[in-house]
Amino acid sequence: MPADAPVPEMADRAAACAERLRGADEVLLSSHIDADGLTSAGVAASALERAGIPFEVNFEKQLDEEAIAAIAATDYDTVLFTDFGSGQLDVIAPYEDAGDFTPVIADHHQPADADTEYHLNPLLFGIDGGSELSGAGAAYVLARALEGDGDNRDLARLAVVGAVGDMQDTDGELHGANAGLVEDGVAAGVLEEGTDLAVYGKQTRELPKLLEYASDVVIPGITNDRNGAVQFLNDLDIEVRDGDDWKRWVDLDAAERQTVASGLVQRAVRSGVPADRIDRLVGTSYTLLAEPEGTELRDASEFSTLLNATARYERADVGLAVCLGDRGEALTAARELLRNHRKNLSEGLQFVKNEGTTKEDHVQWFHADDRIRETIVGIVAGMSLGASGIDRSRPIIAFANESAEEVKVSARGTGHLVRDGLDLSVVMREASQAVGGDGGGHVVAAGATIPRGQEDEFIAECDRVVGEQLGDG
């Protein structure tokens, strides 16, 4: 293990996991399919290849008993799970005991009661897996221990994309163990950390759209107001157009960016936006230096969205290929999936705006039935929290049909609510288990699967738990 291990607390366990992988004839790499899962697989696959360890990759939307049984039926003696596995150890353990395979787990979710020898999870070492180290971060700690061809520090860029995709930068920057990964990426020359406007789309969106959709800090007359955003930009004494086309944020020089940012702050102050929210207009940006300016891959947040667009339409293979450096067919396919993804998100958001939400004492919710794909309903829910007419003072819970028997649930909150005590992972777990389902996730974003017909009882339980968390119960 290198003396400068990125997360020293996990160094010895990472070394043991790496040694087990080196001793395998061949490894099955099984990973989750969201942005964190894809970057986890990208980090792990790169490290295995560099270490000369043969492997095959498979992805699972959900690591349930059926998926684990299918893995056990393969000829692989060693299975590396990334971004899941900890919470499924109760199911994995009997297969390990039977000699079907040896699990090596690099995860950050809450572990089940059972344990296993090669289990790399920040929560086992006093590190918060919901805010300080993502699944990709755990995979990166393992990659540094494997150290094949080179020290694998360049893979920190993917770990940072995974952490951002997992919304671990909700306070404006990555912190805790994640900060060590950022330092590695900067030292390796693949990552730049800077202070910038904290809005999504700085690389690719035209300026009016950038401001119109920037809903984390709602500025009246600009947020969700295309004409207002255009008027605001036109009133600035700078060149925000290139001929007939609008410039993007990345096209502005430092002085122009400062002018826009100052104008936003002044407008927010005049509009009565609270000071603590105005402070959140500025945050930390993570730039991938090897990627061209003005592309989705240059910014960690946009990169993570591109990856989400592949996995949520059953094309995790495309997302992995992009993580592994394919800038040809895979990137073209990913961009097409992203265009389709954005269209579906726009339609989903319009559905929520039209239908509105049902408000309980402490939560609000909507049921999309089959009108929003269950793989994106959580993203739509998060976007809805910034939309006009949707209450930001309470978390939002979204339902979408998953099958004839089950309903997918996604819950989203805000950083403000989390600071007040909201923990949606607990809400989803307790409420779903109360109605015969299961769930979990992170404090600001979580999900569950419950039986159809149990929605009313589920919502009542969510409302009760959230009330207790926020001191209103």
N, C-alpha and C positions, 0 to 999 in steps of 0.2 A: 504494500500500500504506500503511495507517495507520502512524504513527510508533510506536504502541504495539502492534505485531504480537504476537499471543499466543505464537508460537514464532519468535523473530527469525531463527534459523538457516535457517528454511524460507521466510522472507518473499519473497525474490527469486523463487524457483521458484513460489511460490503466485501471485505477481503475474503471472508469465508464463502460468501455466495459466488464470488468470482472464481475461487478455487474449484468449487463444485461444477461450475460451467466449463472450466478448462478440462475437467476430467470426463466430460460427456462426449460420446461419439458423435451425437447430433442432438440439437435442441429444438423443441417446438416453442416458438415465441408467440404467446397469445395475449392480445391487448384489447383494450376498450376502444371505442370508435370516435369519441369526441376529440376536440383539438388537443387536449392533454393526453388522451390515449394514443393518438397518432404520433405526436412528438415523442412520447415515451417509447413507442415502437421504433421510431426513427433513430433515437439515441441508442436504444438497445441493439437494433439491427446493425448499425454502423460499428458499434463496439465489438459485437460478435464477429463481424466480417474482418475487422482489423486484427482481432486476436486469432484468426484462422479457425474459428469454431463453426462447423457446418450448422445451418439452421433453416427452418421453414417458418413462415408467419401465417397466423390466422387471426381473424378479428371476430369479436362477439359484441353484439349490442347489449347483451345481458349475460353475465356468467352465472347461469342457473344450473340446476341439477342435470338437466338434459345436456347442456353444453359440456359440463365437466365429465359426464359419462361418456360422451363422444370422444373427448380428449383421452380418457382412460383406455378407450378401445383402440387407440392408435399404437404404433410400435415404438413411440418415443419413451425413453426411460427418464428423460429430464425435460420438464416444462417450465419455461420462464414466463410468469404472469406479470404484466406491467399495467399499472393504473387500475387494476382490480386484483382480486385474489385474497386480500386480507379479510374482507367481510364474508367471504365464502369458505373460510377454512374449515368450518364445521362440516361442509359437504366434501371438501377436498380431502380431509384427514382420513376417512375410511378407505379411499382409493390409495392413498400413500401407505397406509397400514397393510393393505392387501398386496403391496408391491407393484401396483400398476404403473406408477411413475413417482419421481421425486420432484416436488414443487420447489421452485426458487421464485420468491415473490418480491417485486419492487413496486410498492403501492403506498398510498397515503391516506386511505379511507379507514374508518373505524374497524379494528380487527374483531373477528368473532371470538368465541370463547376458546376454541381449539387453537393450537399453535404448531409451528413447524420449525425445523432447525435453520433453514435458509430463508429467513423472513426479514426483509429490509423495509422498514416502515418508520417514518420520523416519529410517529406517536409512541413507539416503543422506547424512544430515547428522549422523551420530554419535549419534543418539537411539535408544534401545531401543524398538522397536515392540511388543515383547511385554509391557513393563511400564511404559513412560513415555508412550505415545501410541497410542490405538487407531485403527481405521479411521474411526470417527466423529470422532475428534480431528483426523485428517488432513483430513476433509471440512470440519471447522470452520475450520481454518487457511485452506482455500480459500474458504470462505464469507466470512471476514473480508476476504479480498482482493477478493472480488466487490463487497461493500458496495453493495447496491442501495438499497432503501428503508430507510434506517437503517444502523447499523453492524453488525447481525447478532449483537451480543453476547448477545442473549436465547437464541440457538441453543446457547450453551454448556451449557444444561441438558440438551439431548439428547446432546451430546458426552460429558457426564459419565455419563449413563445407559448410553451405549455402552461407555465404559471400564469401568464397574462390571459390566456384562453380560459383558464380555470378561475378567473376573476379574483386572483390573489393580490391584485394591485388596486383594490377598491379604495384604499386610503390615499391614492395618488402615486404610490410607488411600491415596489417589491421590498420586503423587509425580512428580518429573521434569517433563516438559512438561505432563502432565495438571494439575499444580498451577496453571499459568498459566490453564488453561481454567476451573478452579474459581474463581480470582480474578475472571475476566471475568464469570462467572455471578453471583457475589456482588455485584460492582459494578453489574451490570445489574438487580439486585433480583429475580432469578428463582430464586436458589439460596441455600440456607443451609447452611453447614458447621458441624458441631457434634460434640461428644464424647458418645457414648452407648454403651449395651450393644451389643456386636457380634453381634447375632443377626438372623436373617431373619424378617420378618413383624411388625415392630413396629407397623405401621399397621393390619393387618387380622386378625391371629391372636388368638384368645382366649389368655389368659396361660398356662394349662396346656399348650396345644399349642405355644405359643411356646417354652417351656422344654423340653418333651419332644423337640421336633425340632431344638433348637439343638445340633448335634453337632460343630461346629468345635472346641469345647473340651468334652470328655466329662467330665461330673460324675456319678459313680456315685450311683444312687438318684434321679436327676432325668432325665438324658439317656436317651431311648428308654424311659422309664418313666412312663406316664401317671399311675398312682396315686401314685408318688413325687413327681411334679411338683405334683399336687393337694395332697398332704400338706404339702409344703414351703411352698406359698402359704398354706394354712390356718394354718400355725404362725406366720406373720408377723402382727405386731400392727398391721395396716392393713386397710382395706376394699378387698378385691380383687374383690368382687362388686358388681354393680348389680342389686339384687333377686335373681332366680334366675339371672341371666346373669353369666358371667365378664367382667370388664373386659379391654380390650386394653392393651398397653403405652402407647399414645398417650392412653388415658383417665386414666392415673395422673398425679398432679402430681409436681413435682421431688423432693419429700421422699419420696414413696412409691417412686419409681423408685430413689432412692438406697438405700432400705431393702431393696428386692429385690436390687439389684446387690451390696450389702454381704453379704446373706445368701448369695448364690451364691458369692462369693469365700470366705467363711468355710467353707461346705460343701466347696468345692474344696480348700482348705488341709487341712481335717480328713481329706479322702479321699485325700490324698497326691498331688494333681495337681501336676506340676512348676511351679515359679514362672513360667518363661517362657511356659507355656501359660495360666496364670491371667491373665497380663498381656494376653493376647489376648481376654479377655472384654470388654474395652472397646476401641472403635475410633472411627473418624470416620464420621459419618453425613452424607448429602447429601439435603437436603429440597428438593423443588420447590414453591416458595412459592405458585404460582398454582393449585395443585391442592388440592382439599378434604381436610381432615384425615380420617384413617380410610379412605382409598381407596388402591388399589394404585399410583396415579400420584403420590402424595405423596412416596414414598420411591424413590430411584434403583434400589435393588436389586429391590424389588417391581415397579417399572415394567419393568425389564429382563426379569423372569420373565414378565410379561404378554405382552411382545413375543415372547419365545421361544415362547410357547404358540400364537401365531398362525402364525408361519413354519413351525414343525415339523409343521403340519397343512395345508400348502399354502395358507395364507391370509395371505401376506405383504402383500397389498393392504389387509387389515384393520389389520395392524400399522402400515403406513405412514400410513393415515388417522388412526389414533390419534396418531401422532407429529405429524401436521399439524394436530391440534386438534379432530378429530371426537369430540365427547363424547356423541353420540347413538347411531345405529345401529352405528357401528363399535365403540364402546366396549362396547356391549351384546354384540355378537358376540364381541369379544375376551374378555370375561369368561366367556362360555359355553365358548369354546375353552380358557380357563384351567381351568375346572372339569373339563372332560374330560381336560385335560393332567395335572392333579393326580391324577385317578383312575388314569390310565395309569401315572403315576410310582409311585403307591402299590402298584399291582399288580406293577409291575416290581421294586420294592424287595423286595416279599414273595417274589417268585420267587428273587431273589439270596439272601435270608435262608434260604429253604427249601433251595436247592441248594448254597449255600456257594460258595467259590472253590477253585480248584486252585492250590496254592502251589508255585512253583519256588524256586530259591535266593534270587532278588532281586525277583521280581514275583509277583503273583497274578492269576488270570484266571477268567472264566466265558464260556460261549458260550450266547447266548439263542436262537440259531436264528431262528425266526419268532415267538417268544413275547414279544419286546419290539421295538417299532418302531425301525428303525435310526436314525431322526431323534432319538430320545430316549434311546438306550442310553447315550450319554455322560453325560447328566444322572443317570441311574440309577446309573451307575458311581460318579460323584462322591458321590451320596447314600449309597451303600453303604459308603464309607470311614468314615462316621460311625456305621454301624449296629453293633449288638451282634453279636459273633461274627466280624466282618470285621477283619482285621489292618490297622491304620493305619501300620505301620512299613514297608510296601512299597507301591509304586504298584499300581493295579488296571487291568487291561486287559480290555475287554469286546468281544465279537464279536456281530454280528447280521447276518442275511442281508440283502443289498441287492438282489440279483438272482440269476438262475439261475447266473451265472458269478462273481459277486463277493461279498465279505464286507466289511461296514463294521467298522472297528476304532475304538474310542475308548479313550483312556488318561487317567487322572486321578491326580494326586499330591496332596501337602499342602505347605503353606508350609514346614513343618519339613524335609521331604525336599528341597525346592528349595534351602533354605539349606545342605543337606549336599552339594549338587552335582547334583541331579536336573535334567535338561533333556529333557522328554518330546518336544519338537519334534524334537530330534536322534534320539531313540530311534525315533519313528515313521517318520521319513524313512529312516534307515539300514536298519531292519528290513524296512520295506515294499519298499524298492528291492532288497533282497537276495532277495526272493521274487517279483519281477516286478510289484510294485504301486507306490504312491506315497503320501506322507503328509507331515505337518508340523503346525504349529500353534504353541503357546506352551509355556513351560517347565513349567507346572503342569497344562495341559490340551492334548491334541493328538489327532490322529486320522489314519486312513489307510484306503485301500481296497486290498484284496489279492485275488488269485484264490482261489476256493474250493479247499479241499484243501491249502492252504499254511499252515494255522494252526499246526501243530506246529513247523514250521521257523521261522515268524515269531516265535513265543513264545521259542524257543531263542535267537534273535538278540536279542530284547528283553532277555532275562535277562542275556545277555552284556554288552550295552551299559550297562544299568543298573548291573550289578556294577562295571564300570569307572568309571562316574560317581561312585558312592558309595564308591569305594575298596575294594570287596570283591572285585573281579574277579581 
